[in-house]
């Protein structure tokens, strides 16, 4: 992360609380019910990554969160087995940015991931649908995040079982 660089963050992802009206007294229903019908109130952010080559990709990005929150990345939908959850991200305020990096083994960008300490998403060559949400911490709310990079794990074995990201 470069100190003088501007970063744009995506917020209000994960969780299922409704948006508040202008006066902040009554809650509105969260009508954004995408992408999975079985969890109709979970807010997600979907984008596409054009992978130059099939393989396992580490995820790196910046975040800000006043409380500890999880950030879940998945291909296809959130029920996919091809997912990585970065656990307990917090900057203790919303004005400080920190970097997370699933490839880091030491230092301040090292993170804890689930399931089974999985640190990479398997992507196919070409376009891959990526869905981001919160997980279990802080009622499923995700931290504000941005400047995501997907970095190919060059040390992976030649034969990779690549799943279809649907």
Buried (B, 14 or more C-beta within 10 A) or exposed (E): EEEEEEBEBBBBBBBBEEEEEEEEEEEEEBEEBBBBEEBEBBBBBEEEBEBEEBBBBBBBBBBBBBEEBBBBBBBBBBEBEBBBBBBBBBBEEEEEBBBBBBBBEEEEBEBEBBEEEBBBBBBBEEEBBBBBBBBEBBEBBBBBBBBBEBBBBEEEEEEEEBBEBE
